[in-house]
Amino acid sequence: MSQQEGQLQELCFHVPPRFQLGLSSGPCAGNTLAPKGFNFTVGRTKTSRIHIKDPSVSEKHAEVCWNGRSWLVRDLGSSNGTKLNGVRLQPFESRELCDGNELMFGSDSVGKVQLTPVDLSSCTIEQMLNCLHEALAQSLQTQAHDEAAALLKDWGAASAELRAA
């Protein structure tokens, strides 16, 4: 393997596969949603990049984001919950997504995750650099959110201990 091929493989590791969601049930069944970017909300309003017109889906229901290594889904405290492969996510809990996973938003809208590797031979260097920049920025944002959630959880436990004392 040449040095250029090795560098290209290293870049491929950081370039996220394209995310798509093929909806199989609910009011939007039959649609495939393919938002662009590295961080998008799922909700019933048009302000969400993954817009699911379903009354059981909250306005800001969930979030799908690239953390620099993998795609994640996070419930945003929705009223009717988010399920990954039939298991309900706790509010603000992040879970890694894999190709073929089933996501359920609310009580009716079910979709299959489709992750397609990016063909770098059709990308310009500018597109790759933009992709890497966005992926790194999202990774930092996700890490900061996870750290904040952990601190909030610790603070809540400490507050409960102080009230009990």
Order of alpha helices (4+ residues) and beta strands (2+ residues): alpha-beta-beta-beta-beta-beta-beta-beta-beta-beta-beta-beta-alpha
